[in-house]
Amino acid sequence: MSSAVETEEHKALRSAVAALGARYGRDYLAKVVADGGHPDELWSEAAKLGYLGVNLPEEYGGGGGGIAELSIVLEELGAAGCPLLMMVVSPAICGTVIARFGTEEQKRQWLPGLADGTRTMAFGITEPDAGSNSHRITTTARRDGTDWVLTGRKVFISGVDIADATLIVGRTEDARTGSLKPCLFIVPRDAEGFGRRPIDMELHGAEKQFELTLDDVRLPADALVGDEDAGLLQLFAGLNPERVMTAAFAIGMGRYALAKAVGYARERTVWKAPIGAHQAIAHPLAQSHIELELARLMMQKAAHLYDRGDDVAAGEAANMAKYAAGEACVRAVDQAVHTLGGNGLTREFGLASLITASRVSRIAPVSREMILNYISHQTLGLPKSY
């Protein structure tokens, strides 16, 4: 089955999630944000319907699908105006890493809760001085008897306040070479020495951003996920789904903005015909539609490769999908706001806040420039400048 054509099951999932999204929509999310709350009702209902854990193994309460299915869920919720950002983190990154590399005990302890929405997990990789450079991570984990002791700082970590634990990327010393290599640790929210401070963001989302401090956080041996020596493999097993899901987030947002603009352009009449009859209005919207469709095609390819177990090809496609989706989203939002003119900046139409939100898909979880670096080196074989 080619990933270029959606299966009947995928189409059915798409329309079912779209129906759920339509029942909540932008007004629901706007109210949650204004009240300083979390989209708990939508999260629980999506979980009950089996959408949140659709990518997790069936034997641990998941749907037995893959990132292809999970990305459909996030895209359709986004297109309805109520995306759940924590889907990128909890089931996609953390759920995938634990399902692929966790011990039997870790899987039993975490996956059913991640699948049914009763537990969430945050993901901590970014650091103040490392940014996108995972080789410069300074959070270190050292052995003390059978325990691990973690020290370091993280920044821009989503949803730590509501997460039961955070999957922290630290570095351990390789006993043979003495060099540091990445390792993943499950840090419970109430662990001693684990502090968090909210970052005051211009971006108003239901999911808050935090700076984390790990001050000699002592963890038992079984807090380590997977093999101590498989570091990078495990890390990228989580980062590829993150890129695919960020693409889904961006495509959903772009589709939402575009639909608003199209609806407005059909109705709004200043002269004789609706403004959508003018090519200066119509063509940029048509162009945005094409760009979003193309980005989705690459996202589907990336998800397909990842779910098939081709990590190398999936890495390339996931980066391309995230790049294309971020660009398409920013342009779609910009054009939508412009189509509505002054109305595009009112709270009533709900597009102005997307100007800030759409930038996220260009910046996080990896900037467009770092993706261009990746394609330059990995795909085109050009030399590195760093």
Secondary structure, DSSP 8 states (H G I E B T S, - for coil): --TTS--HHHHHHHHHHHHHHHHHHHHHHHHHHHTT---HHHHHHHHHTT-TTTTS-GGGTS-S--HHHHHHHHHHHHHTT---THHIIIIIIIIHHHHHH--HHHHHHHHHHHHHTS--EEEE---TTTTT-GGG---EEEEETTEEEEEEEEEEEETTTT-SEEEEEEEEE-TTT--EEEEEEEEETT-TTEEEEE---SS--SS-EEEEEEEEEEE-GGGEES-TT-HHHHHHHHHHHHHHHHHHHHHHHHHHHHHHHHHHHHH-BSSSSBGGGSHHHHHHHHHHHHHHHHHHHHHHHHHHHHHTT-HHHHHHHHHHHHHHHHHHHHHHHHHHHHHHGGGGGSTTTT-HHHHHHHHHHHHSSS-HHHHHHHIIIIIT------
